[in-house]
Amino acid sequence: MNKKIKVVVAGQPNVGKSTILNTISNAKLHTGNFSGVTVDKTVVEIKKSDYDIKMVDLPGIYSLNAYTPEEQVAKNYLFDKEYDVIVNIVDANILSRNLIFTLQLLDMQKKMILIVNMIDEVEGKGGSIDKNRLEILLGIPVILTSAKEHRGVDEIVETIIQTYEKQKQKNKIYYNERIELRIEKLASILKKSPHFKDINYARFVAIRLLDRDENTYKTIHDLPIFIEVHDVLEKMYRKLETEFDEESTSDILSNERAAISYNLQRETLKIPEIKESFSEKVDNILIHPIFGLPIFLFFMWALFQLTFQLGNIPMNWIDIAFSSTANYLSEILPQGSFNSLLTEGIIPAVGAVVMFLPNILILFFGINLLEQTGYMARAAYLMDGFLKRFGLQGKAFVPLVSGFGCTVPAYMAARTLKNPKDRIITMLVLGFMSCGARLPIYVLVIAAFFANHNPGNVLFAIYIGGAVLGLIVAKILRTVLFKGEPEPFVMEIPPYRFPSVKSLFMDLWIKTRMFLKKAGTFIALAAMVVWFLSTYPHHPKIVQSYEKKIELATTKVQKDKLNDEMSAKLLGESYIGTIGKTINPVFKPLGFDWRMTVSVIAGLAAKEVVVSTMGTLYAVGNHGNNTGLIKKMQQNISFRAAIALVIIIMIYSPCLAAMSTFYAEVPQWAWRTFYTIYPNVVAWILAFFAYKALGLLGY
């Protein structure tokens, strides 16, 4: 029987945990530059000689004083699960900062290995780390690695086995004498309970109590020694806070660990003085207090220009391909309901959405590129001061930008905001960041009404307009419902790195596959429903009446016009026409006809459905192709009604998937109800004012 070793891999975000495990075992783990990439523990199994090693990769965690759900997952595993060895991975570039968490892990008195990763970047600056000295000071094995260059990685498994087989060495890290006296006193009280016979465990619990760890406090709450511990602990809090002139003993311990880790770095890290690194030179420009924001806006403007200009080229090809397919099948298939469903329902609806895939992929590619290079994290830092004026925290920038891609992961990204008020405000305004699913609607409206007015600029204005409106709403929410200042901004700034071409295109492929799957299933199903509701019930009298008129028509133009009139009449008398006319009084003040109303309501299921529904309801006689739909929109929708439509799409409730995610993330029914109602009310009011204002201006 092979010996089984269970290893837990822990470290702060962006230190390369997933990359190292990937290098060791060839496991395919996702890596990235933002914290929260590894959102749950991942298990990797390795066989070496007579050992079966199971390595559990935990989410990135800055401290055992956990704030985010990801950190809580890591903390709970470290505290509650059984394992043999801790592998702590740190970034050599920010050794002192990472060692603060290392010191907390050492408090646990477990067998432990320290892996100092990205040593190649330190050496590239002419520096070095004294591995032997660091081992002596910490009392644990240290491995210097470069996952990128596969240096030192082969030592890890062998060192795990050696550490497992050896007796644990005595802890060499101690705090200030006044703190140690309190730790020893608390540990002696804890030892009175049979739960704390292990002196090392008693010491660790004493440290966590002084660190004001609520979970640890709850652990001892029901024990007979609780009253004695509680009384002693309260006195210790007051005395230590007075002696160190700090507001909390947690701050005292944090300062102690910071001082120890700084001294450890000074003793072991040797790096020559560099006047100014490459990253600093670039940062002097990109995050300049005056020019930084305009530069960021320029990047976003350029991205939207590319999204529209480059995306339009293949969009026309896709449009022609779907239209030709629909026309061809319409001619060769037997006439009837199936022919109509396929060529007038499913194919035009799916095609109306798929043709916007190039635009969406260009937008996703640009955002991914900014993330992988490390610029997006700097943009968050840059935006901190600006966002605070609107009651948002700088870290909210990450989920807000993610919202331009998809609102679902944006809601999940808001977990990184530890303050509940900051998190809920951010989630309540995320809907104002136009997701990729709204892009086809914007492109369609722009093509119909702004084709000669620099479409890229119009698209940029729509996205920025939604973001600005979201900031205004955030300010109102902070002033009225969430009084108080947002939490201070703390975020890891990764170094600039060349993006992985493989990773960029793999991410695009995943998004393409998901989009096409959605188009081929959900949107096709929605198209079938819309086709059924718009085709039935049959009205033979209307058909017979128009067929007589068509027979008497002498020109093709007259016949096409009569055919369109007949189709429009049949739509108006169909189930969907009846539904639209019933709901339309709510939207009539915005200049909407019943077709627009039905399309907008259908968009609550998925925003892409708005385009496919409009294609079915408006582009009658043209198989829903893009050119025909644009012409029909120009004929049936006024300019100011089109602006009202854009405002509605920009603001009203996101898709069902996003709403479900919000409900899962926010358990309070009061906020769920508010979230469900308020964006739709705001959307209607602003669309109404825009419609009326444009009317007064003569549009």
C-alpha positions as CSV (number, residue, x, y, z in Angstrom):
1,M,0.0,0.0,0.0
2,N,1.3,3.4,-0.9
3,K,1.5,6.0,1.8
4,K,-1.0,8.8,1.4
5,I,0.0,12.4,1.9
6,K,-2.6,15.2,1.9
7,V,-1.2,18.6,1.1
8,V,-3.0,22.0,1.2
9,V,-1.6,24.7,-1.1
10,A,-2.3,28.2,0.2
11,G,-1.1,31.7,-0.7
12,Q,-2.2,35.2,-1.5
13,P,-3.8,35.9,-5.0
14,N,-1.5,36.2,-8.0
15,V,1.4,34.3,-6.6
16,G,1.2,31.5,-9.2
17,K,-0.4,28.7,-7.2
18,S,-2.4,27.3,-10.1
19,T,0.6,27.7,-12.5
20,I,2.9,25.7,-10.2
21,L,0.3,22.9,-9.8
22,N,-0.2,22.9,-13.5
23,T,3.6,22.5,-14.1
24,I,3.9,19.7,-11.5
25,S,1.0,17.5,-12.6
26,N,0.0,18.8,-16.0
27,A,-3.4,19.6,-14.6
28,K,-5.3,22.1,-16.6
29,L,-6.0,24.9,-14.1
30,H,-7.2,28.4,-15.0
31,T,-4.7,31.2,-14.2
32,G,-5.1,35.0,-14.3
33,N,-4.0,38.3,-12.9
34,F,-7.1,39.0,-10.7
35,S,-7.8,37.7,-7.3
36,G,-10.8,35.3,-7.2
37,V,-9.8,33.3,-10.3
38,T,-9.7,30.1,-8.2
39,V,-13.1,30.4,-6.6
40,D,-13.1,27.0,-5.0
41,K,-10.6,24.3,-4.0
42,T,-9.1,22.2,-6.7
43,V,-7.7,18.7,-6.1
44,V,-4.6,17.4,-8.0
45,E,-3.3,13.9,-7.4
46,I,0.3,12.9,-7.9
47,K,2.0,9.5,-7.6
48,K,5.7,9.5,-6.6
49,S,7.6,6.3,-5.6
50,D,5.6,4.7,-2.8
51,Y,3.5,7.8,-2.1
52,D,0.1,9.0,-3.3
53,I,0.0,12.8,-2.9
54,K,-3.2,14.7,-3.0
55,M,-2.7,18.5,-3.3
56,V,-5.7,20.8,-2.6
57,D,-5.4,24.2,-4.2
58,L,-7.3,26.8,-2.1
59,P,-8.6,30.1,-3.3
60,G,-6.2,33.1,-2.9
61,I,-6.3,34.4,0.6
62,Y,-4.6,37.6,1.9
63,S,-5.1,36.8,5.6
64,L,-6.7,34.4,8.1
65,N,-8.8,37.4,9.0
66,A,-11.0,36.5,6.0
67,Y,-13.4,39.0,4.4
68,T,-14.5,37.6,1.0
69,P,-16.4,34.3,0.4
70,E,-13.3,32.9,-1.4
71,E,-11.0,33.8,1.6
72,Q,-13.6,32.2,4.0
73,V,-13.5,28.9,1.9
74,A,-9.7,28.9,2.3
75,K,-9.7,29.7,6.0
76,N,-12.4,27.1,6.8
77,Y,-10.4,24.4,5.0
78,L,-7.2,25.4,6.8
79,F,-8.9,25.4,10.2
80,D,-11.3,22.5,9.9
81,K,-9.9,19.8,7.6
82,E,-7.3,17.2,8.2
83,Y,-4.1,17.4,6.1
84,D,-0.4,16.6,6.5
85,V,1.6,19.5,5.0
86,I,1.0,23.1,4.1
87,V,2.6,24.4,0.9
88,N,2.7,28.2,1.1
89,I,3.5,30.0,-2.2
90,V,4.7,33.6,-2.2
91,D,5.7,36.1,-4.9
92,A,9.5,36.9,-4.7
93,N,8.7,40.4,-6.1
94,I,6.6,41.3,-3.0
95,L,8.2,39.0,-0.5
96,S,7.6,41.2,2.6
97,R,3.8,41.6,1.9
98,N,3.3,37.8,1.2
99,L,5.3,36.7,4.3
100,I,2.6,38.4,6.5
101,F,0.3,35.5,5.6
102,T,3.1,33.0,6.0
103,L,3.6,34.1,9.6
104,Q,-0.1,33.4,10.3
105,L,0.3,30.0,8.8
106,L,3.3,29.3,11.0
107,D,1.1,30.1,14.0
108,M,-0.8,27.0,13.2
109,Q,2.2,24.8,14.1
110,K,1.7,22.5,11.1
111,K,4.4,20.9,8.9
112,M,5.0,23.5,6.2
113,I,7.0,24.3,3.1
114,L,7.6,27.8,1.7
115,I,7.8,28.2,-2.1
116,V,9.2,31.5,-3.3
117,N,7.9,31.8,-6.9
118,M,8.9,34.2,-9.7
119,I,12.5,34.2,-8.7
120,D,13.4,34.8,-12.3
121,E,11.9,38.3,-12.1
122,V,14.0,39.2,-9.1
123,E,17.1,37.9,-10.7
124,G,16.2,39.8,-13.9
125,K,16.5,43.0,-11.8
126,G,20.0,41.8,-10.6
127,G,18.7,40.6,-7.2
128,S,18.8,37.3,-5.3
129,I,17.2,35.6,-2.3
130,D,19.3,33.8,0.4
131,K,17.4,30.6,0.6
132,N,19.5,29.1,3.4
133,R,19.2,32.2,5.5
134,L,15.4,32.3,5.0
135,E,15.1,28.6,6.0
136,I,17.1,29.3,9.2
137,L,15.0,32.3,10.2
138,L,11.6,30.6,9.5
139,G,12.6,27.0,10.5
140,I,10.9,25.4,7.5
141,P,12.1,24.2,4.1
142,V,12.3,26.9,1.3
143,I,12.3,26.3,-2.4
144,L,13.0,29.0,-5.0
145,T,11.0,28.5,-8.1
146,S,10.1,30.0,-11.5
147,A,7.0,28.3,-12.8
148,K,7.4,30.0,-16.1
149,E,10.9,28.6,-16.6
150,H,10.2,25.3,-14.8
151,R,12.9,26.0,-12.3
152,G,12.8,24.4,-8.8
153,V,9.4,22.9,-9.5
154,D,10.8,19.3,-9.6
155,E,12.0,19.8,-6.0
156,I,8.5,20.4,-4.6
157,V,7.2,16.8,-4.6
158,E,10.4,15.5,-3.1
159,T,10.4,18.2,-0.4
160,I,6.8,17.4,0.5
161,I,7.8,13.7,1.0
162,Q,10.8,14.7,3.2
163,T,8.8,17.1,5.3
164,Y,6.0,14.5,5.8
165,E,8.5,11.9,7.0
166,K,10.5,14.2,9.3
167,Q,9.6,15.4,12.8
168,K,8.2,18.9,12.8
169,Q,10.7,21.5,13.8
170,K,10.1,24.0,16.6
171,N,8.5,27.3,15.7
172,K,11.1,30.1,15.4
173,I,8.7,33.0,15.1
174,Y,7.8,34.9,18.2
175,Y,6.0,38.2,18.8
176,N,6.8,41.2,21.0
177,E,7.5,40.1,24.7
178,R,4.3,41.8,26.0
179,I,2.2,40.0,23.4
180,E,3.9,36.6,24.1
181,L,3.1,37.0,27.8
182,R,-0.6,37.3,27.0
183,I,-0.5,34.4,24.6
184,E,1.2,32.2,27.2
185,K,-1.4,33.2,29.8
186,L,-4.3,32.5,27.5
187,A,-2.9,29.2,26.4
188,S,-2.5,28.1,30.1
189,I,-6.2,28.7,30.7
190,L,-7.2,26.9,27.5
191,K,-5.1,23.9,28.6
192,K,-7.6,23.3,31.4
193,S,-10.1,22.1,28.8
194,P,-9.6,18.6,27.4
195,H,-10.1,20.2,23.9
196,F,-6.7,21.9,24.2
197,K,-4.3,19.3,25.5
198,D,-1.9,20.0,22.6
199,I,0.1,23.0,23.7
200,N,0.8,24.0,20.1
201,Y,-3.0,24.1,19.3
202,A,-3.6,26.0,22.6
203,R,-1.1,28.6,21.5
204,F,-2.6,29.0,18.1
205,V,-6.1,29.5,19.5
206,A,-4.8,32.0,22.0
207,I,-3.3,34.0,19.1
208,R,-6.5,33.9,17.1
209,L,-8.4,35.1,20.1
210,L,-6.1,38.1,20.5
211,D,-6.5,38.6,16.7
212,R,-10.3,38.9,17.4
213,D,-11.2,36.0,15.2
214,E,-15.0,35.5,15.5
215,N,-14.9,31.8,14.4
216,T,-12.4,31.0,17.1
217,Y,-14.4,32.9,19.7
218,K,-17.5,30.9,18.8
219,T,-15.5,27.6,19.1
220,I,-14.8,28.2,22.8
221,H,-18.2,29.8,23.5
222,D,-19.9,26.6,24.7
223,L,-16.9,25.3,26.7
224,P,-16.8,25.4,30.5
225,I,-13.7,27.6,30.5
226,F,-15.4,30.3,28.4
227,I,-16.3,32.7,31.2
228,E,-12.7,32.6,32.5
229,V,-11.3,33.1,29.0
230,H,-13.8,35.9,28.3
231,D,-13.0,37.9,31.4
232,V,-9.2,37.6,30.9
233,L,-9.4,38.3,27.2
234,E,-11.4,41.6,27.8
235,K,-8.7,42.8,30.2
236,M,-6.0,41.9,27.8
237,Y,-7.7,43.8,25.0
238,R,-7.8,47.0,27.0
239,K,-4.3,46.7,28.3
240,L,-2.6,45.9,25.0
241,E,-4.5,48.6,23.2
242,T,-3.4,51.1,25.7
243,E,0.2,49.9,25.8
244,F,0.6,49.9,22.0
245,D,-1.7,52.9,21.4
246,E,-3.9,51.1,18.9
247,E,-7.6,50.8,18.5
248,S,-7.6,47.0,18.3
249,T,-5.4,44.1,19.3
250,S,-6.0,42.8,15.7
251,D,-4.1,45.9,14.5
252,I,-1.3,45.3,17.0
253,L,-0.8,41.8,15.7
254,S,-1.0,43.0,12.0
255,N,1.7,45.6,12.8
256,E,3.9,42.9,14.5
257,R,3.7,40.6,11.5
258,A,4.4,43.4,9.1
259,A,7.5,44.4,11.0
260,I,8.7,40.8,11.2
261,S,8.1,40.2,7.5
262,Y,9.9,43.4,6.6
263,N,13.0,42.3,8.7
264,L,12.9,38.8,7.1
265,Q,12.9,40.4,3.6
266,R,15.8,42.8,4.6
267,E,17.8,39.8,5.9
268,T,17.3,37.6,2.9
269,L,16.5,39.7,-0.2
270,K,19.3,41.4,-2.0
271,I,18.4,43.7,-4.9
272,P,20.3,46.6,-6.4
273,E,18.9,50.1,-6.3
274,I,17.1,50.7,-9.6
275,K,16.3,54.3,-10.3
276,E,13.1,53.5,-12.1
277,S,11.8,50.2,-13.4
278,F,10.0,49.6,-16.7
279,S,6.7,49.2,-14.9
280,E,7.2,52.4,-13.0
281,K,8.0,54.3,-16.2
282,V,4.9,53.0,-17.9
283,D,2.8,53.7,-14.7
284,N,4.0,57.3,-14.7
285,I,2.1,57.7,-17.9
286,L,-0.9,55.3,-17.6
287,I,-1.9,56.1,-14.0
288,H,-0.8,59.7,-14.1
289,P,-3.2,61.7,-11.8
290,I,-4.2,64.1,-14.7
291,F,-3.6,62.2,-17.9
292,G,-4.4,58.7,-16.6
293,L,-8.2,58.9,-16.9
294,P,-8.2,60.4,-20.4
295,I,-5.8,57.7,-21.5
296,F,-8.1,55.0,-20.1
297,L,-11.1,56.6,-21.9
298,F,-9.1,56.7,-25.1
299,F,-8.4,53.0,-24.9
300,M,-12.1,52.3,-24.3
301,W,-13.1,54.6,-27.2
302,A,-10.6,52.9,-29.5
303,L,-12.0,49.5,-28.5
304,F,-15.6,50.5,-29.3
305,Q,-14.4,51.9,-32.7
306,L,-12.8,48.6,-33.5
307,T,-15.9,46.7,-32.2
308,F,-18.1,48.5,-34.7
309,Q,-15.8,49.1,-37.7
310,L,-14.1,45.7,-37.8
311,G,-17.3,43.8,-36.7
312,N,-19.3,45.2,-39.5
313,I,-17.3,43.4,-42.2
314,P,-18.1,39.8,-41.3
315,M,-21.5,40.8,-40.0
316,N,-22.8,41.5,-43.5
317,W,-21.4,38.1,-44.7
318,I,-23.1,36.3,-41.9
319,D,-26.4,38.2,-42.7
320,I,-26.2,37.2,-46.4
321,A,-25.4,33.6,-45.5
322,F,-28.4,33.2,-43.2
323,S,-30.8,35.0,-45.6
324,S,-29.7,32.9,-48.6
325,T,-30.1,29.7,-46.5
326,A,-33.6,30.7,-45.5
327,N,-34.6,31.6,-49.1
328,Y,-33.1,28.4,-50.5
329,L,-34.8,26.1,-47.9
330,S,-38.1,28.0,-48.4
331,E,-38.0,27.1,-52.1
332,I,-37.0,23.4,-51.8
333,L,-39.0,22.4,-48.7
334,P,-42.8,21.6,-49.0
335,Q,-44.9,24.6,-48.3
336,G,-46.5,24.5,-44.8
337,S,-46.0,25.1,-41.1
338,F,-42.6,23.5,-40.9
339,N,-41.3,25.5,-43.8
340,S,-42.6,28.7,-42.3
341,L,-41.3,27.8,-38.8
342,L,-37.8,27.1,-40.2
343,T,-37.4,29.8,-42.8
344,E,-39.4,32.6,-41.2
345,G,-38.9,31.8,-37.5
346,I,-35.8,29.9,-36.4
347,I,-33.2,30.7,-39.1
348,P,-33.9,34.5,-39.3
349,A,-34.0,34.7,-35.5
350,V,-30.7,32.8,-34.9
351,G,-29.1,34.6,-37.8
352,A,-30.2,38.0,-36.5
353,V,-28.2,37.2,-33.3
354,V,-25.2,35.3,-34.7
355,M,-24.3,38.0,-37.1
356,F,-23.3,40.2,-34.2
357,L,-20.9,37.6,-32.9
358,P,-17.8,39.4,-34.4
359,N,-18.7,42.6,-32.6
360,I,-19.1,40.8,-29.3
361,L,-15.8,38.8,-29.7
362,I,-13.8,42.0,-30.5
363,L,-15.2,43.6,-27.3
364,F,-14.4,40.5,-25.2
365,F,-10.9,40.3,-26.8
366,G,-10.1,43.9,-25.9
367,I,-11.3,43.5,-22.3
368,N,-9.3,40.3,-21.8
369,L,-6.2,41.9,-23.3
370,L,-6.4,44.8,-20.8
371,E,-6.9,42.3,-17.9
372,Q,-4.0,40.0,-18.9
373,T,-1.5,42.8,-19.4
374,G,-2.2,44.0,-15.8
375,Y,-3.6,47.3,-17.0
376,M,-7.2,46.7,-15.7
377,A,-5.9,46.5,-12.1
378,R,-4.2,49.8,-12.6
379,A,-7.4,51.3,-14.1
380,A,-9.1,50.2,-10.9
381,Y,-6.5,52.1,-8.8
382,L,-6.8,55.1,-11.1
383,M,-10.6,55.1,-10.8
384,D,-10.6,54.9,-7.0
385,G,-10.7,58.6,-6.3
386,F,-13.2,59.2,-9.1
387,L,-15.6,56.4,-8.0
388,K,-15.5,57.5,-4.4
389,R,-17.1,60.8,-5.4
390,F,-20.1,58.7,-6.4
391,G,-20.1,56.5,-3.3
392,L,-18.4,53.5,-4.8
393,Q,-15.1,51.9,-3.8
394,G,-12.2,51.7,-6.3
395,K,-12.3,47.9,-6.2
396,A,-15.9,48.1,-7.6
397,F,-14.3,49.0,-10.9
398,V,-13.4,45.3,-11.6
399,P,-17.1,44.1,-11.5
400,L,-18.3,47.2,-13.2
401,V,-15.9,46.6,-16.2
402,S,-16.8,42.9,-16.1
403,G,-20.4,44.0,-16.6
404,F,-19.5,45.1,-20.1
405,G,-18.9,41.5,-20.9
406,C,-21.6,39.7,-18.9
407,T,-23.6,40.7,-15.9
408,V,-23.6,37.2,-14.4
409,P,-19.8,37.0,-13.6
410,A,-19.9,40.7,-12.7
411,Y,-22.3,40.0,-9.9
412,M,-19.9,37.2,-8.7
413,A,-16.9,39.5,-9.0
414,A,-18.6,41.9,-6.5
415,R,-17.9,39.3,-3.8
416,T,-14.4,40.8,-3.5
417,L,-16.0,43.9,-1.9
418,K,-15.9,43.0,1.8
419,N,-18.2,45.7,3.0
420,P,-21.9,44.7,2.5
421,K,-23.0,48.2,1.7
422,D,-20.3,48.7,-1.0
423,R,-21.2,45.3,-2.4
424,I,-25.0,45.8,-2.7
425,I,-24.6,49.4,-4.1
426,T,-22.2,48.0,-6.8
427,M,-24.6,45.1,-7.6
428,L,-27.6,47.5,-7.9
429,V,-25.9,49.6,-10.5
430,L,-24.2,46.8,-12.5
431,G,-27.2,46.7,-14.8
432,F,-26.3,50.1,-16.1
433,M,-23.1,48.6,-17.6
434,S,-24.3,47.4,-21.0
435,C,-23.4,43.7,-21.3
436,G,-22.4,42.0,-24.6
437,A,-25.9,40.7,-25.1
438,R,-27.2,44.3,-25.5
439,L,-24.6,45.1,-28.2
440,P,-26.6,43.5,-31.1
441,I,-29.6,45.8,-30.2
442,Y,-27.4,48.9,-30.1
443,V,-25.6,48.0,-33.4
444,L,-29.0,47.4,-35.1
445,V,-30.5,50.8,-33.9
446,I,-27.2,52.6,-34.9
447,A,-27.3,51.0,-38.3
448,A,-30.9,52.1,-38.8
449,F,-30.7,55.7,-37.5
450,F,-27.0,56.7,-37.1
451,A,-25.3,55.1,-40.1
452,N,-23.9,58.5,-41.3
453,H,-22.9,59.8,-37.9
454,N,-19.7,57.9,-37.0
455,P,-21.3,54.7,-35.6
456,G,-18.3,53.9,-33.4
457,N,-18.7,57.2,-31.5
458,V,-22.4,56.6,-31.0
459,L,-21.8,53.2,-29.6
460,F,-19.1,54.6,-27.3
461,A,-21.5,57.3,-26.1
462,I,-24.2,54.7,-25.3
463,Y,-21.8,52.6,-23.2
464,I,-20.3,55.6,-21.4
465,G,-23.8,57.1,-21.0
466,G,-25.0,54.0,-19.2
467,A,-21.9,54.0,-17.0
468,V,-22.3,57.7,-16.1
469,L,-26.0,57.1,-15.3
470,G,-25.0,54.1,-13.1
471,L,-22.6,56.4,-11.2
472,I,-25.3,59.0,-10.6
473,V,-27.7,56.3,-9.3
474,A,-24.9,55.0,-7.0
475,K,-24.4,58.5,-5.6
476,I,-28.2,58.7,-4.9
477,L,-28.2,55.3,-3.3
478,R,-25.2,56.2,-1.1
479,T,-26.8,59.4,0.0
480,V,-30.4,58.1,0.6
481,L,-30.1,54.4,1.5
482,F,-26.5,53.6,2.3
483,K,-25.2,56.5,4.2
484,G,-21.5,56.5,5.1
485,E,-18.2,56.4,3.3
486,P,-17.0,53.5,1.2
487,E,-14.3,51.2,2.5
488,P,-10.7,52.2,1.8
489,F,-9.3,50.7,-1.5
490,V,-6.9,47.8,-1.2
491,M,-6.0,45.7,-4.3
492,E,-3.0,43.8,-5.5
493,I,-1.4,45.5,-8.5
494,P,0.2,42.8,-10.7
495,P,3.3,43.5,-12.7
496,Y,2.9,44.2,-16.4
497,R,3.1,40.9,-18.3
498,F,2.9,40.0,-22.0
499,P,-0.5,38.3,-22.5
500,S,-0.7,34.6,-23.3
501,V,-1.9,34.3,-26.9
502,K,-3.1,30.8,-26.2
503,S,-5.0,31.9,-23.2
504,L,-6.6,34.9,-25.1
505,F,-7.8,32.7,-27.9
506,M,-8.9,29.9,-25.7
507,D,-11.1,32.3,-23.7
508,L,-12.5,33.7,-27.0
509,W,-13.2,30.1,-28.1
510,I,-15.1,29.3,-24.9
511,K,-17.2,32.5,-25.2
512,T,-17.9,31.7,-28.9
513,R,-19.0,28.2,-28.0
514,M,-21.2,29.5,-25.2
515,F,-22.7,32.2,-27.5
516,L,-23.4,29.8,-30.3
517,K,-24.9,27.2,-27.9
518,K,-27.2,29.9,-26.6
519,A,-28.1,31.0,-30.1
520,G,-28.8,27.4,-31.2
521,T,-30.9,26.4,-28.2
522,F,-32.4,29.1,-26.1
523,I,-32.8,31.7,-28.8
524,A,-34.0,29.1,-31.3
525,L,-36.6,28.0,-28.8
526,A,-37.7,31.6,-28.2
527,A,-37.9,32.0,-31.9
528,M,-40.2,29.0,-32.2
529,V,-42.5,30.5,-29.5
530,V,-42.5,33.9,-31.2
531,W,-43.2,32.2,-34.6
532,F,-46.1,30.2,-33.1
533,L,-47.7,33.3,-31.4
534,S,-47.2,35.4,-34.5
535,T,-48.6,32.7,-36.9
536,Y,-51.7,31.6,-35.1
537,P,-54.7,31.7,-35.1
538,H,-55.1,31.5,-38.9
539,H,-57.4,34.1,-40.6
540,P,-58.4,32.6,-44.0
541,K,-60.8,35.5,-44.8
542,I,-57.9,38.1,-44.5
543,V,-55.7,35.8,-46.7
544,Q,-58.4,35.4,-49.3
545,S,-59.2,39.1,-49.4
546,Y,-55.5,40.0,-50.0
547,E,-54.9,37.2,-52.5
548,K,-57.6,38.7,-54.8
549,K,-55.9,42.1,-54.6
550,I,-52.5,40.5,-55.3
551,E,-53.9,38.7,-58.4
552,L,-55.2,42.0,-59.7
553,A,-51.9,43.9,-59.1
554,T,-50.0,44.6,-62.3
555,T,-46.4,45.2,-61.0
556,K,-44.1,43.4,-58.7
557,V,-43.8,46.5,-56.4
558,Q,-47.6,46.5,-55.9
559,K,-47.6,42.8,-55.2
560,D,-44.8,43.1,-52.6
561,K,-46.5,46.0,-50.9
562,L,-49.8,44.0,-50.7
563,N,-48.0,40.9,-49.4
564,D,-46.4,43.1,-46.6
565,E,-49.8,44.6,-45.8
566,M,-51.3,41.1,-45.5
567,S,-48.5,39.9,-43.3
568,A,-48.8,43.0,-41.0
569,K,-52.6,42.5,-40.8
570,L,-52.2,38.8,-39.9
571,L,-49.6,39.7,-37.2
572,G,-51.9,42.2,-35.7
573,E,-54.7,39.6,-35.4
574,S,-52.3,36.9,-34.1
575,Y,-51.8,35.9,-30.4
576,I,-48.6,37.9,-30.2
577,G,-50.5,40.9,-31.7
578,T,-53.2,40.6,-29.1
579,I,-50.6,40.4,-26.3
580,G,-48.7,43.3,-27.6
581,K,-51.7,45.5,-28.0
582,T,-52.8,44.7,-24.5
583,I,-49.5,45.7,-22.9
584,N,-48.8,48.5,-25.3
585,P,-50.6,51.3,-23.4
586,V,-47.7,51.2,-20.9
587,F,-45.2,51.9,-23.6
588,K,-47.3,54.0,-25.9
589,P,-46.1,57.3,-24.2
590,L,-42.6,56.3,-25.3
591,G,-43.6,56.1,-29.0
592,F,-43.6,52.3,-29.0
593,D,-45.9,50.3,-31.2
594,W,-47.0,46.8,-30.1
595,R,-44.1,45.2,-32.0
596,M,-41.5,47.1,-30.0
597,T,-43.4,46.4,-26.8
598,V,-43.3,42.7,-27.4
599,S,-39.6,42.7,-28.3
600,V,-38.7,44.6,-25.1
601,I,-40.7,42.2,-22.9
602,A,-39.1,39.2,-24.7
603,G,-35.7,40.7,-23.8
604,L,-36.3,40.0,-20.1
605,A,-35.6,36.4,-20.9
606,A,-32.4,37.2,-22.8
607,K,-31.4,40.5,-24.4
608,E,-30.4,38.8,-27.7
609,V,-34.1,37.8,-28.1
610,V,-35.0,41.5,-28.7
611,V,-33.3,41.5,-32.1
612,S,-34.6,38.1,-33.2
613,T,-38.2,39.1,-32.1
614,M,-38.0,42.4,-34.0
615,G,-36.7,40.5,-37.0
616,T,-39.7,38.2,-36.9
617,L,-42.3,41.0,-36.3
618,Y,-40.9,43.8,-38.5
619,A,-38.9,42.3,-41.4
620,V,-42.0,40.7,-43.0
621,G,-41.4,39.3,-46.4
622,N,-37.6,39.6,-46.1
623,H,-36.9,36.4,-44.0
624,G,-35.8,38.7,-41.2
625,N,-32.4,39.7,-42.9
626,N,-30.5,42.6,-41.5
627,T,-31.1,44.9,-44.5
628,G,-34.8,44.3,-44.5
629,L,-35.2,44.7,-40.8
630,I,-33.3,48.0,-40.9
631,K,-35.6,49.3,-43.6
632,K,-38.7,48.2,-41.7
633,M,-37.4,49.9,-38.5
634,Q,-36.8,53.2,-40.5
635,Q,-40.4,53.0,-41.8
636,N,-42.2,52.1,-38.6
637,I,-40.1,53.6,-35.8
638,S,-39.5,57.3,-35.3
639,F,-36.1,58.7,-34.3
640,R,-37.2,59.7,-30.8
641,A,-38.9,56.3,-30.3
642,A,-35.6,54.7,-31.2
643,I,-33.7,56.8,-28.6
644,A,-36.3,55.8,-26.0
645,L,-35.8,52.1,-27.0
646,V,-32.0,52.5,-26.5
647,I,-32.6,54.0,-23.0
648,I,-35.0,51.2,-22.1
649,I,-32.5,48.5,-23.2
650,M,-29.6,50.3,-21.4
651,I,-31.4,50.5,-18.0
652,Y,-34.2,48.0,-17.6
653,S,-33.8,44.6,-15.8
654,P,-31.1,42.3,-17.1
655,C,-31.7,38.8,-18.3
656,L,-33.2,36.0,-16.2
657,A,-29.8,34.4,-15.7
658,A,-28.4,37.7,-14.3
659,M,-31.4,38.3,-12.1
660,S,-31.2,34.8,-10.7
661,T,-27.5,35.4,-9.9
662,F,-28.4,38.6,-8.0
663,Y,-31.0,36.7,-6.0
664,A,-28.4,34.0,-5.1
665,E,-25.8,36.6,-4.0
666,V,-28.2,38.8,-2.1
667,P,-30.5,36.9,0.3
668,Q,-32.5,39.9,1.7
669,W,-35.9,40.0,0.1
670,A,-36.1,43.8,0.5
671,W,-33.2,44.3,-1.8
672,R,-34.4,41.6,-4.2
673,T,-37.7,43.4,-4.5
674,F,-36.1,46.8,-4.9
675,Y,-33.7,45.4,-7.5
676,T,-36.6,43.9,-9.5
677,I,-38.6,47.1,-9.6
678,Y,-36.4,50.2,-9.6
679,P,-34.4,49.8,-12.9
680,N,-37.6,49.4,-14.9
681,V,-39.2,52.5,-13.3
682,V,-36.0,54.5,-13.9
683,A,-35.8,53.3,-17.5
684,W,-39.4,54.2,-18.3
685,I,-39.1,57.7,-16.7
686,L,-35.9,58.6,-18.5
687,A,-37.1,57.2,-21.8
688,F,-40.3,59.2,-21.5
689,F,-38.4,62.5,-20.8
690,A,-36.0,61.8,-23.7
691,Y,-39.0,61.1,-26.0
692,K,-40.8,64.3,-25.0
693,A,-37.6,66.4,-25.1
694,L,-36.8,65.3,-28.6
695,G,-40.4,66.0,-29.7
696,L,-40.0,69.6,-28.4
697,L,-36.7,69.9,-30.4
698,G,-38.6,69.0,-33.6
699,Y,-37.6,65.3,-34.0
